[in-house]
Structures are given as C-alpha cells and as structure tokens.
Amino acid sequence: MSTKNIWIFSSVIDNFGDAGVAYRIARELSFNEEFRIFFFIDNIPTLAMLENSLAQNNQKQIIQNITIIPWESTYLLDLPLPDILLEIFGCFSEKPLDNQKLQLIPQINIEYLSAEDWTLDFHLKPSLSGTQTKFFYFLGFTENSGGLFIEKNYLTEESRFKENESEIANFIQKYQISLEPNKKIFFLFGYESNIWDKWIDIWNQLDIDYELWIAGKKTLHSITNKKINTQALPFVNQTDFDKLLWLSDIAVVRGEDSFIRAQLAGVPFFWHIYPQENQFHLRKLSAFWNKTKTYYDSEIFFHQQRLSLELNQGVQLSNKERYISWKKLLEDKNNWQQNAQSWKNYLFSQSSAYEKLTQFIKKQLK
C-alpha cells in the first residue's frame, strides 16, 4: 500500500488545549508507516511549549516524522496534495481553506469530547458541502463512539515511570519540584474560583498531611489562604504532564486534554469544566458522570458529585455539607482510588480513538 498524505489543521483558540489534542493526534498517527503527516497550526510558539524539540518560530519544521507548518496559504503550494484532511474542532468554520485543489479531498472533523448520547447519532455521519464530503468524528466513552486518544504504549510508560525511583528523582529535579515522603499530593489545575479557599479550610480542619501542587496562574491567584504548603508548578511539556498526575493522590483538572489524562491516570479527580451560558456545561458534566456511576461505590459517588456540582457552580453547599463530603472521600480514599481505577480499566478495555480513526481513514482511502 502506498503512503497516504494526511493534512491536519489546528487553530489555537483557548491557550494550549486545542494544540495539545491536535498534536497528540498527529504524533500517534505518524507512527503508522502508511501515513505521512503534515500538521498545520496557526501558533507554533504555543505548540513549542508542549513539544520542547520544536523551535519557537513560524518556520516549517520536521519533528518525529511530522512536518509542522505555519497555517499560511503560501506553504500549501509546494506540498504533495493530501489524500484526506483532518479538521480539529471545526477550525475551518473560522479559517476556511481557500484552495480549489482541496475541494474534492474528503474531510474528517474531529469534534469536542462529549458523553451526551446525541453525539452517537452523528458520529461518522457524512455532510456534503458542495463537492466535498465531510465526516463528523465524535470522541466518547463507549465502544460505539469515536473513543479516546490513548497512546498504545501508555500503560507501559506509566508502569516504567512509577517503578523507577531514579526516573522519578530525575523528573523532580528537572522541574525543581519537592516531593516529601508520606505527604498527600493534591494537584490543582483549574480556573479562578472562590472554592479553593473553602476547600482548603476543610482540608485543614480534617488535619490531612498534604501539599498542593498548583498548575497555572488562574488557580494560584484565587487562593488567599496561605496556611498550607503550596507549590506553584513550572510549565511542563505534554508528555511530562502525565507524570504529574501519576504522582498525585487527587487531581482537579480543566480543559479537554487534561480531563482525559486524569481519567487515564486512574486517580480520583474533579473536572473544572469551562462555564457556559444557561449552565449548558452542567448538562455535559452530568452526562459524563452518569457514564461512570456503575463503577463507583454509591456513597462515594454521591459525595463526589455533590462537590463536583459545587466546584462547577451547580449547587451551594453549607460548610457542614462540604465537610461531610470531603471527610467521607478522604477517609475512604482507598476505595475512591479503586473506583477511579475501575473506570480507567473500562476505558482501556475499548479500542482507542487512534485505532478507530485509523480504520476509518483507511476505509475512506480505498
């Protein structure tokens, strides 16, 4: 079978999330010798923060068999035409491809992740726009969805890192992070909120020996309670982000990519979902947690959901309610951990989005 050219397009809209997901797709597909990957992005300096071997300039570069190109029409003229186009998160709606040579090339639009059932009705369905066929690819949490982007070697890398004390030590030294024995690590990567001080008050009342690892300035700037050992984490590249989660006991994450990585890590976590008008984000949040419900102890699920709603402005808890929920979860931390691991095992029992997407691409290229 001859090598097929795949063009992937990504527009950086919300900081690092869009670039992160798009680059994961490009990197994993590039391991397939049947594909040649061309990755177009409108913000290479942002991508360079996630991929340290990439130079922070708007020049065409080749990294790990991926040709990375600034999204400028002049570069399109000198490349072999694609066999298929991947549009990440509907980026063509804001930046349409004005190139007649591409009008007959089939497109696959990788949609945002959702656990809502309606997405299954549209997954892999075609939409004809002029002479071009576009397919909608919906990521999800069930076998009949598009799946999740899980690297083939994820579990191997996780085990290798956790079992290698010298590698952990090198990682800690690389980013100058302190990791004290027997301390619980609470990893926070969320948005601005007054919830952090309220939760810290509860954790202090429960007399837990813990340390906060805080990623990003939004969470850090929201915390006024200084009676806690807090460590502001440096920016880490994409592959090292997983290592932070593997070392954590509890995680709060924001954004789609971090949300998926927390689930793959199998740690108890909360998703600080981006708020939307009319609280549509709560519908999306509820659809996700309902998928996980059978994998959680009923009492743990109740208290986790109560705190999740408070985190995402879906309910206001009293100090007593908040205290009771955190007390239950932390006292039964082992069971909570096992529940999160059970959900992780379920996700890994399915075909990954890379496998499903590869099969679908090959089908379109026959």
Steps between C-alpha positions, in 0.01 A plus 500: 500500500638840402558766763202731546533869578293627790468871563397598852383854577479659846423851615609603849188651656522433873861497614663157475201263489426503128866476404552219750223277368593567137866421559418174680304393193780598263768329708320168539388481135860570394604164647300331224737447208208513258441868582702813438388777734492873425388706800384857443460725805454875533711536816827307494642673814209358702563152362871538581409529870351150478769353274842618620685380190303746288653842432286799602480661160258495210707280274429160348661231716511120510465341844464124547390442139242781522536795266382797707399803297370848586143532377572726202367443152841554337627173649217302345636551152819299543359188667367173361121510502336325794298182476291608796459810720455498877329810638548530875201643691333666202787739435399546134187686610722790611784446252363341181742340257493717190661256264314345208739204482371385840131511416478132404706373796288326767507664844463362850408751768618386843232632733528595867466219751155439645320225690160620380307228316399723208860499374474129416230578243738729310826310543658416160202647318583683175400852408531608137620856456518579129713225347679415824397236752559574867465238771440585866710303746375516860733392778328321786504243777325200343604249238250637244645853537826630354681401820783682676849581380700250704857430393582137428789505750321697774479222762859391432628854551292544815633180659857576398485845657330398825738210558818694427608709799789658312271616220262653753795673664620632163153631422476676836846651452426605141208716607631579850195351671511384859348160574494422869442141613158415647343832399181489296529691173195700393549615141297810405468620143179702484351841434463800728256418779424572862458126554870440557512686833184320614644160418836584658319594821335158505824314426667686786215415736538134407867520599636337184872496437489627144660738254338695217658477157355788301528521122421827327450847639120499501471269799802642680370857484164391643648360821521744789535235771875475564481245781600215276812367337448617141727439206455692175598258227705608198358442154566142393499358149222274377652163584611612845149615594399135541781454753356774721169313505669165569663652809178660627248361748210723394474724194284789389537565128359734240481478121436201278851360470573515876155355568583192293849464646364501857268212414783303341715555811234330712517754783192640679428825319262789445440672169486880517303537179495830311176683595249568223191718470176351638718248687527272197833383643313327784311288247828387349648439845198296611508287185861409572458408865189294421719287274735429793232434763503120487875499567471691828380407845162673542600702807831611348320594180248710690763703686723538197206627295395744769848652507522491119180704473629749754827533307307572181243741646215253485423506872594692814604282790506595864826466690356193671402333172839575351676365808296177502568431131874559518525304826332199341712508185831543679425245770408250229779609267605143411151410384471829310831417331379152408184647347704737285720207397194296402387778270851518355499125434168535317646770274806288421281199417374685190663576170675835510407796282831453316401147402147597400609810313771310312248238390257766386768690306608181322137429413464841337821457303410167339 
